[in-house]
């Protein structure tokens, strides 16, 4: 993950802080983040991303466990009879229950690779034991080939490991934003920070760059391992922007920890149940959830919703949808190209620089809908209702959103998604990031051909800052509440909006 322009902080943030967020969710049409009653450990937190990822992983394991059994039965010349079919179904169910927490796309969340392998083998042993008990209980054991089942028990873990490796290769190739090796810094030197640093050294998922603290290096009680002191806590945002930092671990400083420990110690002489509750109000942004890093429980405050399995799922959907759309729309492309050339002199396509995922600059493609001009200020100015730059055919293709169709090529190139925050011109980015709070956070995800703000009436001119701020809130609500079903809903609403007409489209 890289951040290529000042002001965009795309890093993930981990830990617990006392910073309060006063962001209010939009009333009405935008999906609302859950209230405080759903922000407790062990319950769903902020969105359904983790549950969805576990469900998809469980389905994958059910398939990976049943498939080798079927293939081996064919290879051994054993009839695929009801006992084997029942065994495959039961194995799939047990795999869904026991193995789904081993996400092949995000193993760093579970600690050291060795411990992951050990826990996986324990879970696999439980699965095999459950099958053995069920076989004897149902009196099916005599129907099975011991050689076949023994081979299946040994081969299947290696088959699953091979699929894990293949998934990682595919992620690095087709969903690079989901990569696992990430640059990280720590904020505040403390005993907890030193323990975390030692744990992170034992896994190969983070490149530790250093730490920040408000004290000088000589006053931090030995610092944090051999990491360099990079600056004061107030410097972390600027450093993150300039040095492509992916993850920030915020660790409670010793003085704050001592206050909490002091209270806990006074309660140690009571019979009360004690729960430590972090300041959850600070985490009302994106998908806060408890996860494990290097064996340490941490609170994930901000993370792209498209990391890991979700990132791979969205990347596959985007390219598949865009490929089908480009093929089906070829006749439309040809007709529009002819009409544009006949209507006014100039090229058929128009391209303009935009900021994409993590601030990476790319060129967005559209059908040209305006007269050709050399004045860059004139070209970057937002279109208005009676804009004299818009051609006759341009007015039609803008009204019907046909001018946006070439952006499916951007989707195929991996620069955009089918659904996401709409990309703004660079000049507008530079203007509004200074005027609209959290404007650049929308660049945590790829821009989209269509978006949640656009289907909620926020398309077109944003002459007032307040209107742009409202659009950004819808973009952030999309990031907070993303799911495949929300993408499908937005696509359907986009088609409906185009068919019925949009007064803001001009």
N, C-alpha and C positions, 0 to 999 in steps of 0.2 A: 504494500500500500504506500503510495507516495503522495505527497502534498506539494504541488508545484506552484502555488501562489500564496502570498502573504495573506493571512486572515482566515485561511481554511484549516480548521483543526479536525482531522478525520480520525483521530486516534480513538481506540477503545479506552475506557476509564474503569479502573477496578478499585474497590476499597469502600471506606465509609468516611464521609466528611460532614462538616456542619454547615455547608453552604446551602442556602434555601433557594428554591426555585419558585418564582411567582407566576409561572406560565399557566394560564387557564385554558382548558380545552374548549374548542369551538362549540357553541350551542347548535342545535338543529341537525344539519345534514351530515356533518363529519362524525366518524366513529369516535366514541369517547373512551379514554383510558379508564381502567377500573379504579374504583375508589380505594381508600385506605383499608377497607375490610378485606381486600384481596391482596394485601402486600405483606403477608406473613410467611415465614419460612415453611416450606413443605406444601405450600399452596401455589396455585397458578399466579405468576407475577407479571404484570404489565401486558403480556400477550401470550398467544398460544404457541409461539415458536418452539420452545423445548418439547412440549407435548407432541407437536406435529413431527418434529425431528425424530423423537423416540418411536412414534407410530410407524413412520416410514422405514426406520432402521429395523423395527420388529418385523415388518412385512418382508424386507429384504432377507433377514436371517431365516425366516420361515421358508422362503424359496430356496436359499442356499443350502439348507439342511435337507430338504426333501429331494432336491434335484439329484445329488449324488446317489441317493438310495435308488431312485428310478433308473439311472444310468447303469449302476452296478448290477441291478437285477437283470437288465437286458444283456449286459456283458457276461454274466454268469449263466445265462440261459434259464433263469428262474421266472416262472409265470408271475405276472404282475396281478396277483389275486387280491381278494378282499383283505386278508391279514396284512399284506404289505401296504395296501392302500391306507388301511387304518393306522398302521405304524407311521406312514409318511405324514398323515394329518396330525396325529398326536405329537410327532416330533416337531412339526411346524408350529403348533400351538405352544409347546414348551419353549421353543426357540424364541418365539415372539415375547414370551413372558420373561425368560431368563437372560436373553442375550441383547435385547434392544438397547440397553444402556451403553453398550460398547459401540459408540458411533464411529464408523471407520473414517469419517471426514473430520473428526475433532478430538482425536485421542489425547491431545495435550491437556484437555480439561480434566482428565482423570489421573494425572500424575505420571510417574516414571513408566517407560515402556515395559520394563520387567514386571512391575506390579500389575500392569494391565494384562500381560500374558498370563500371569499366575491366576488372576481373578477370572480371566476368560476360561482357562482350563478347569478351574473349580466349577464354574457355571456349566461347562460342557459335561463334566463328570456328573453333576446333578441331573442334567438332561438325560444322559445315558442311564443313570440309576432309575430315574422316573419311568423311562421306557421299559426297563427290565421288570420293575415291579408291576407295571400295567400288563406286560406280556404274560407274566405268571398268573396275575390275578384274573385275566380274561381267558386263561388257558390257551393262549395262542403260541406259546413258546415252541411247541413241537412242530409248528408249521414253518418256522424260519430256518434258513441256512446259516449255521454258525459262522462259516467262512465268509459269507457275504456280509453279515452284520459286523463281524470283526474288522473286515476291510473298511466298511463304511465308518466305523468308529474312529479308525486311525486316519483315513484319507480326508474326511470332511473338515477337520480343523486346518489342514494344509490348503484345502480348496478355498476355505474362507479367507485364510491369510493371503492367498493369491488374488482374490477378489478385492481385498483391502488395498493391496498394492496397486491394482489396476485403477481403482477409484481415485487414489491419490494422483496417479499419472494423469488421468482425465481431468481432475480438478486443476492441476497445474497448467494443463494445456488449454482447457476451455473455460475455466472459471478462475483466472489468476487472482481475482480479488478475494478468493477463499483460501489463499495460501496459508500455510501453518507456521512457517518460520517468520517471526515478527520482531521488530526492533522495539525495545522496551526501556523505560526509565522508572525509577522509584522516587517517591516524594516523601520526605521526612526520614531521618535516620533514627532507628530505634532497634530494640532487641527483636521485635517482630519483623522488621525490615531485614535484619541480618539473617534470621531464620529463613525468611522467604527467599532471599538471595541465594543461600546455600541450596535450597530446594530447586530453584530454577536452574542452577548450574548442572544439576543431575539429569535434566531433560534437554532435548535438542530442539526446543520449540521457540526459544527466545534468544535474541542477541541483546545482552544487557549493556547499555551505553554509559550509565552512571546514575547519580542520584542528586536530588535537590534538598536543601535544608536551609533554614533561616540562620543557622549558626555557622561559624567558621569551621574549617575542617578539623582544627585542633580541639574543638569543643563539642564534637559529635560522638564522644565516647568510642572512638575507633572507626567511625564512619560505617560504611556498609560493605564489608568484605574488602576487596581491592578495587572497588568501583571508584572512579573519580567524582569529586564534588563538582557539579556542573553549574551551580548557581543557587540563588535564593528561590523559595517556593513561587514567588511572583514571576520568575523567569521561565517557568516550565512551559507555558503556552507558546511563547515566542520560540523557544528551543524546539518544541514539538513541530511547529510549522516549518522551521528552517532545516530540520535534520531528518525529515521523513520518519518520525517516530510513530509506531503503530499502536503501542500499548503503554498506558501510564498506570502504574500501581500506586495508589494513594494509601499510605499506611499511617494509622494513628500515631502521632508523636508520643514519646514516653510520658510527658506530663499529662496528656489527656488519658492515656492508658492507665496511669497510676490512679487517677480520679475514679475511673470505672472499677478498677481492681479493689480500691479502698471500699467502695460501696458493696461489692460482692463479698469481700471478707467480713464485713459487718453482718451480712446476711447468712454467713456460714454457720452461725450458732442458732439458726432457726430451722423450722421444719417446712418453710414455705418453698414452693417451686419458684425458681428464678429464671427469667427470660431476659436476655439482653436484646434490646430493640434499637437498631441503628436509626438515624434520622432519615426516615424514608421519604420525607417531603423533598429532600435533596435529589431524589432519584425518580421524579415523575417524568422523566424523559427517556424515550426508547424502551428497551426491553430489560429492565432490571431483574436480576435473578441470581440465586445462589448457585455457584459452580465451584469446582475444585481445580486448583492449579498447583501442581507439584506437591500434592498432598495437603494443601492448605485450603480451607473453606474461605472463599472471597465473594463479595457482592459485586456482580458485574453491573456497572451503572449505565454504560453506553456501549453498544456494539452494533455493527451493521447487521440488519436482519437477514442478510444474504450471506452469512458466513457458514461454512461447512455444508451439510446436506441441503439446506435451503438455497445456498448459493449455487450449488450444482443443479438443483431442480429448476431454478429460475433461468439459469444459463441455457439448459437444454430446451425449456419451453420457449424462450425467446428466439433461439435460432430455428427451431422447428416451425414456429408460427410465422416468422419472417420469411423463411424459405417458401412455405406454401403461399403466403400473401404475394410474394414477388412473382411467382409463377402464374397465379390466377389473375394478377393485375397487369400482366404484360400487354394485353390489348388496350387497356385504359392508358398505360404509359405511352403507347404508340400514338393514340388519338390525341392525347393532351400535348405531346411533343409537336405534332403537326399544327395544332391550333395556336400554340404559343409562337411558333415560327411565322405563321401567317399574320398574327395579330400585331407584332411589334418586332423591330430588329433586336438581335442579341441572342445569347445562348439559351438553351432550353432549361438548363439547371442553374441554380444559384447556390453558392456555398458560402458559409460564414463561420468564423472561428467561434467555438463555444468552450466552456469548461465542463468536463465530464466527471467521472468517478475520481474522487480525491484530487480534483483540480487539474487533471491531465487535459491538455488542450487538444481538441480535435475539430474537424470541419463537418458541420451538419449540412446535409443536402436537402434541397427543396426544388420544386418546379418554380421557375422564375415567374413572379406575379407582378413585378414592377418594371418600370422603364429603366434602362441601363444608365447609370450615372457614376462619375468618378469621385464625387464628393463623399468621403467616408462618413462624415457626420450625418449627411443626408441619408445614407444607406442604413445607418445604425439607429436612426430615430424610429420610435415605435409608430406603427401604422395607426392612423385615425380613421374615423368613419367616412369622411369625404376626402381621403388622401389623394392628391393629384398624381402621386407616383404610381398608383395601381392601374394596370392596364384593364381593358375590357374583359378578356378571358381571365386575367388575374383576379378580378373581383369575384368571378364565379368559382374558380378553384379554391380561393381563400374561404368563401362562404361555405363551401362543401368539404373543406379540409383536404381536398385532393392534392393541394400543394405540398402537404406533409408526407405523402406516400413514399417518396424516395428515401425517407429516413429508415425504412425497413432495411436498406442497404447498410446504414450505420449499425443497425441491430445485428446484421450478419457479420459485420466486422468486429463485433464485441464492444463498440463504443457507446451504444445505447441499449435500453430495454424496450419492450413493447409498451410497458406501463412503468411510469416513474415521474418524478418532478420534471416539468418541461424545461429544456435548456434556454437560458436567457443569453442575450448578446453579452460579450465581455464588458462593454462599456456600461451596460445596465448592472452587471454583477458588481463592478467596481463602485458604482453609485449607491446601489441599495444595500450592499454589505455594511456600509457606514451608517445607514439610516434605519435598517430593519434588524432587530435583535435576532441572533441565531440564524441569519440568512444563509451563511455558508454551510450550515449543518446539512442542508439538502444535498450536498455533494458527497455525503457518505454512501450514496447509492448512485447507480447509473441514471442519467436522464432518460425520459421516456418519450415515445411517440405520442402517447396520450397520458393523462394524469388525473388524479383525484380532484385537484382544484378545477381542472377544465370541465369536468362533467358536473361540477357544482356551480356553474355560472361564472367562473373566474377566468374566462378566456379573454384574450384581446388586450386593449389598452389599459395601462395602469397609471393614469395621470396623477393620481394621489398616492402618497406613500402608504396611507392606510389601506388602500386596495391591494398593494403589493404585500403588505404585512399579512392581510387576510389570506392571500394566495399561499404565502409561505407557511402559515399555520396549517392549511390543508395538506401541504407537502409533508410537513412533519407528522401530522396525524396519519398519513399514509405509511410513513416509515415505522411509526410506533405500532401500527395495527396490521402490518402486512400479512397476507396469507395468499395462497394460490387462488382461493375463492374470491378474495377482494380484487385481484387482477382480472379474473373473468368477469366479475360484476362491472368493473370500470370499462372493459372492452365492450360489453353489451350496452352500457349506458352511452358510450361514445357513439356507437352506431345509431342508437335511438336519437341522440342529440343532433347528429348530422341529418337524419331523415326528417325530423320535425323542424329543423332550422334553429340557429342560435343567433340572437340579436347582437351578441358581442363578437361575432365572427365577421371581420371585415379587413 
